[in-house]
Amino acid sequence: MGNVLYKNGFYDKENDGIRNFNWMSPDAKIVIDNPSENEWLYSEVGYPGAILSTISFSTNNGKFRHTIKLRPGWHYIGIPISLLSNYPSIDISISVDYKHQAPHDTRNLGIMVSKWKTGTLDNLDLKTKNSILLYNDLLRNTVVNSYPIEVTLESTKKCNLSCVMCSYNHWDTTNNTADFDFDMSYSEYVKPIIASADLIALQLWGEPLMSKSLFPLLDLIKSVNASEQDVRFVTNGTLLSDRNISKLLDSSLTHIDISTDAATSITYRKIRDRDFSKLTQNIKNLTTQKHSHHKKLNICLNMCAMRENINEVVDFVKLAHNLGADKCHIKPLFNRPDEDMRTVNRNNWAFYYPQQMLDYYPLKTREMLNSAVSTAKQLGIELIYNARTSLSNISGEKDMPYPLPVDEFKHLLSKEEVVTTSSHKSNEIWNDALYCDLPWTTAFIETNGDVHICCLLSEVTPPIGNIKNNSFMEIWNAPVLQEIRKCCANNTVHPLCKQASCSYVKNRQ
């Protein structure tokens, strides 16, 4: 086994409460003594940036250079030593196109590194091995050797609510032939996918706590026994009974995201048409039992921000803090062209999808988000307001009037001066998607075994395969998926993807 020596560009060892690591500068050098051709150079690295970065490996003789695209967060990455050379000792330069700006820290920081080492991939657990392989495939190879690192196993298609902004609404539960819950007979098919994933979500469109398969899926994940996995789902919280809370706290679940969408009973009734006091009591019961049993479950409250509830974002942050949540998440009502004409009348209120989009209210949005950020800092609760958003990206200098009857809003919307003064056309209010890595990193498996790479395409395009009919790796390297990967690697849009309503597609049309 080769021995890795740090030559320069590394700072003293630190600990973040989870792992030991060294900060590596944007340019560093290592030496590998006695390398073996069948080994890999690898490490767990932490990238604190917000967008994709590139880490480069090159030999000092200039004969070799290899790059890896790096996503935010901690990941295992590596390169095969066979790509380097057969010399008894190899000098390698490692550089990253990112410089970390830490408050009151004048060091030249790039990424965090647990420890560069050499070894064969067969001696690693499946999740670590898969991560290393994936980062060699990412945005490069159309035929891949890696499983996705983020997997959604749809626990159910059923939902007990009918929220105004959701096109999904109720499924016809009288149709006994429908595959409402995940079929647990697929367990053996999905085990290697589970074992290789960093993140496993158990919800796509339905309410997981309605599924008879939810707890069997959590048991299956626990039986695979992969280390440091993020296992999560989104719930509306109405079914958080004492029994369900107890079972969840004893399961493999690590993160629960509770859709709240309001800070008052009136607004909650408009959007979700349920009892707000019952929801908040359920959340309080969950946080109380979590702390009394010393569990590590991460509890997040989320708000789908729209014009009707944007005035409540500050109180929403306070609510999350008062209920004992670990964090809160404010995300915008998504721009879905297929929803543009849908109106829902409820409780003397007309919900018209375009009228609620924050693109038309940049001044109010900036004002309220600034206040929410300030309040979260004062209370010491983490606030996520979008993974790739900063307040500086919220453009536009004029708000549409609100409230307005829907017909009046439509009339104003038809005027060219209103459209051009808003950010609706470019949808830049929540930033641009600089790349799409879903064809390498993400898989959605429906209750019936259908496999998709994008939740936005699952409703409008055929699946790329079904785990009942083919092995997952046969599906994962299907010709159509190879074509989609080629387009994404070249920063273009595949014809199938043009039906998606994401910013990656819209900003490339």
N, C-alpha and C positions, 0 to 999 in steps of 0.2 A: 504494500500500500504506500502511495506517495505521501510525502510529508510536506505540508504547506507552511511556509514561513512568511510573515508579514515584513515587507521591506520598508515601505513608507506609505504615508497617507492614512494611517489608522490612529485613532485617539484611544485613551485609556478605557478600560472596561467599565460599563455602567450596568444598572439593573432598573427595569421599568415596573417591577413588581410581578412580572410574568416570566421574563427571561433575562439572561445576561447577554450583552451585546457591546459592540464597538461602533462608534460613529466612524464611517469611512468618508474621506473627503471626495469631491467630485473626480479627482484623479489619484489613483493609488497603484502600488506595485506589490506583487507577491512573487515568491519563488516556489516551484514544486520540485522537490528532490525525489529521485527514483520513481517517476510516474509509471503506471502500467496502462497499456492500451485499452484494457477493458473497463477502466475506471472512469468516473466522472469527477469533475471539480464542481462542488455544489455548496450551498449555504442557504439558511433561512435569512431573508433580507426584509427590512422594513422600509417602505417608501412612503414618506409623509406628505407627498404632493397630492393634488386633486385631479390631475389628468395624466394620461399615459406618458411614461418616460421611456428613455432608451438607455440600456446599460451595454457597454461595449467591452469585449475582451480582445486583446491583441498581443502577439509576441513581439518582444523588443527587436527581433531581427526583421520585422516588417513583413514576414511571409504569411501571417495569418491575422484575420480580424473576423469576429463573430458578434452579432448584436442580438439582444433580447429585448422585446417590448415588456415594460414593467407596469403593472396596475397598482393603484394605491393600496396600502395595507401591507401586512406581513405575508410573504409567500416563499416557498422553496423554489430556487432556480439553479440551473447548472448547465455545463457544457461537457460533452464527451472529450476526454483527453486525447482520444484517437484523432481528433481534429487538429491537435496542436502539432506535436512532433514526437520523435522517438529519442530525443536527447536525454542523457542522464539527469539533466536539470533544465527546467524551463522557467524563464523570466516572463511574467505576464503583467501587462498594464490593464487596469480595470478603470473605466471612466463612465460617468453617468451625466446626462445632459440636464442636471437639476442641481440647484443650490438651495439648501434649506435655510430659511431666515428664522432664527429662533430669537425671541426677545432677550436682550442683555447677554447674548452669547456671540462673541466675536470670532469663534472658530469657523473654519472653512468646511461646512458640513454638506454631505451629499445624502447618503442613505445609511441605515443601520444594518449591521451585519452580526449575526449570532456567532458564526465561526466558519471560515472557509476550510473545507476539508475534501479529501478524496475517498472514493469507495465505489463499489458496484451498486447499481440500482436494485438488484435482486435482494440485497440485504436490507432494504428500506421498507417501511410499511407502505401500503398501497396509496394512501393519500399523499405522502411525501413524494413517492415515485411519480405519481400522476401529475403533481404540480410541476415537477422538473420537466417532464415530457411536454406538458401543455405549453410552458413558456418557450420551449423550442419550436412549437408549432404555431404559436399565436401570431396572427396577421402575417404569416409567411407560408405555411404549408396548407395545401388544399386537401391532401390525404393525411390524416392525423393518426398518431399512435396513443393519444390521450383521451380520457373521458372528460366530460364537462366538469368544471369545479363548482358550478352553481346549478342545482337540480330542483325543480318543482315537481312534487308528486301530488297530483290533485286529489285531495282526500274526499271531496264530494262536489257535486254540482248543485246541491240544494241550498237554499237560503231562506231564512224566516223573515227577512225585511224586504222592503221595496223602496230603496233610497232614490230621491229625485234625480240624482246625477248618473245613476247606474243604468245602463241599457240592459243589463243582465236580468234584473228583477226576479220574479218567481219562476221556477220551473214547474211544469205540470206534473205534480207528484202522483197523479192518477195513472200515468203511463208506466205500467209495471215493467215494460220491456227496456226502459231507459237505464243506462249504466250510471246511476246516481252517485254511488260510492265506489271508491277505489277497490278493484278486485284483488283481494289478498292472495289469490292463486298466482299472481305475477311476482310473488316475493322473491323467488330464486332468480328471476330475470333482472330484478333491480338491485340485488345485493351488491354486485361489483360496482354499480353506479354509486350506491350509497357509500361504500367503503372508500371511494376515490374522491368524494366531494368535500369541499370546504364548507359549503352552505347547502342546507336542505330545507326547502320551504314546503309546507303541507297545505297550501291554499292557492287556488288560481282565481276562480270566480265565486265559489260558494262559501258557506259558513262552516268551517271545520268542525265545530262542536255539534253539528247536526249529523256528522258522519259516524257510522258504525265502524269504519276502518281507521279512524284517527288514532285511537290508543293502540290498536295492533300495529300500525305503522310506526308509532313512537317506540313500541317494544322491539320491532324489527331493527330500527336504527340503533337502539341500545345493544342488541345482540351482535351487531357488526363490530362494535367496540373500536371505532376509529377515534383517534385522539383529537381534541380541540376542534370539534365540529360545531358550526353554528346551525342549530335546528330551530326553526321558527315558523310561525304562521300569523296571519292577520285575522282578527275576529271582531265582530260587532259588540261583543261583551255581554249580550243579553242572556246567554246561556252559561255564564260563569257561576254555576251553583256551587255550594260547599263541596259536593261530591266531585264535581269536575275539577275544582281548584285543587283538591287534595291529590287527585290522580295526576294532574299536570305537574305539580310540584315534585312528584316522585318519578317523573318520566325523564326522557332524554331531551326535553324541550329546554332551550337556552334563552329564547327571546320570544316575547309575545307582544304583538302590536295591536292596540285596541282602538278601533275607529270611533272617534267621539264627535268630531265635526262641529262642535258648538261648546259654548260655556254657559248657556242658559237653557232653561226648559223650553221656552218659546221657539228658539231657533232649532233646537234638537228635534222638536215635534214637527217643524216644517220640513226638515231635511230627511229625518229618519222615522218619523211618525211613531215614536215609542216614548216610554216613561223615562225622563232624564234622571230622576232621583233613584230609580231602580238601577240604572247603569252605574251611576257614581257609587252606589252602595256595593255593587258587585266588585268594582275596581278597588274600593277600600278594603273589602274582605280579602281580595287577592294579595294586596300589598301587605296587609297585616299578617296573614298566614305565612307569606314568604319570609318576613322578618322573624316571626316567632319560631319558625322551623329552620332558620338560618340557611335558606336556599339561595342559590345564585341566579335565579331566573331574572333576566333583564326585562323590565316592564316599560313599554313606551306607549304614550297616547298620541294619536295622530289626528290631524285636521285637514280635510280636503278644503283648501281655501278658495272661497268664491266671494262675489260682492255681497251676498246676503250675510255672510258670517265674518267678513274681514275686520269689522269693528270689534270683534270679540277675541282677536288673537292674543291680546295682552292678558285678558282674563282666562283664556285657555291655558297659557303658560302658568298662571297662578294656580289654576285648577289642578294641573298635572303635579305641581309641587305639593299642593295641599293633600292630594290623594296618595302621595308617596311613590309616584312613578319615578323611574330612573332618568327618563328623558322624554322629550316631546318633539313631534315632527309636524311641521307645517308644509304641505305640498299643494301646488296649484291645481285647480280644476283643469283636467287635461284637455288640450285642443284636439277634439275629434270631429273631423269634417262630417262624418256620417251622422253626428248627433245634432247638426246645426238647426234642424227644423223641429226638434222635439220639445214639446211643452208639457209640463205636468202641473195640474191644478190641485192644490192641497191647502187646507186650513186658511182659506181666503187669501192665498198667495199663489201667483203664477210663476213657476220656475221655467224660464226659457233659457236653454243652454248657452247660447252666445252672450246673452245679457249678463250672465253670471261670471263670465271669464274675466280674469283680472287684467288681461291685456288692455281692456278699455278703461282701466282706472289706475294708471301708473302713479299718480300723485298720492291717492289714498293708500295704495299698496305700499309705497315707500314709507309713508308716514307710520303706518301700523306695524310693518315689519321692523322698522328701526326701534319702535317702542317695545316690541316683543323681544328683540335681541337684548336691549338694555335691561328689561325686566328679568330675563333668564339669567343674565350675569349677576344681577343683584341677589337673586334667589339661590344661585349656585346650581341650577338645573341645566343639563345639556339641551340645547335647542338645535334641531336640524331643520333647516328651511329649504334645502334641496342640495343634493350631493355635489352639484357643479355650479351653484349659484352664489354670487355675491351681490350685495345690494346695488353696486354700481352698474349691474347689467340690466336693471329695470329701467327701460327707456320710456320716452313719451312725456309730453309736457302739458297734456290736457286730459281731463277726465270726462267721460260721458256722464250726463245727469243720472241720478239714481235716488229713489226709485222712480220708475216710469212704467205706465201701461205697456204691455208687450208691443202693441201696434205702434205706439209712438217711438219706442226703441228701434223697431224695424225701419220706420221712416227715417230716423236720424242715421241709422246704419247705412242706408242707401245713398247718403250724401257723401261724395268723394272726399270732401275736406275732413270729415270725421274719420274715415278709414285711414287716410294718410297721416293723420296726427296721432294715431295710436300705433302700437307695435304689433298689432294683430297680424299684419301681412307677413312679417318676418318671424313672428313668434319668438323674438329675442328676449322677451321679458324673463324667461327662465333659462337663457343661454343656449348656445349651439352645441350639438353633439359633434365632437371632433373626430370620432371614429366609432365603428361598431365592431365589437369583438364577440357578440353573441354566438355566431356560428362556431366558435371554438370553445366558449366558456359556459354556455347556458343551454339547458334542455328543460322542456316542459312536457311532462307525461300525464296525459289525461286519465280519467277514471277507467276508460275502456282500453288503455294501452297505447293510444295514438301519441306520437312524438312530434313536438314542434320545437323550433329554436327561438320563437318570439311570441309573447302573449298577444301582441297586437295583430299577428298574422293568423293566430289559431282560429279566429272567427271567420276569416275571409279566404283562406287558402287551404288546400288539402294538407294532411300531415305528411311528413317526410318518411314515415314508416310506422309500424306497430310492433311492439315488443312480443306479441303473441306469434308473429309471422317470421320475424328475422331476429338475429342477435343484435344487441344494441350497437356493436361496432360496425356491423353491416349497414345499419340505419345511419350511423354517425358519419359514414364515408359514402353515403349515397351520391350518385352523380349530381343531382340537383343541389345538394349541400356543398359539394366541391365547387360548383359554379358560383354559388352565393359567396363562398369564402374567397374565391378569386376576385370577385367584385369588391368585397370589403377590404381586401389587402391592397387593392388599387384605388381605394377611396371613392368607389363609384357605387351605383345602386342597381341591384339585380331586378329584372322585370317583376318577379314575384313580390319583391319588397316594396314596390311602388304603391302597393295597397295599404301599407302601414302609415299611421299618422304620427310618426315620431319626428323629432327635429332633424335627425340624421338624414332621413329621406327628404323631408320638405326643403331643407337648405341645399339640396343637391339636384333639385328638379329645375 
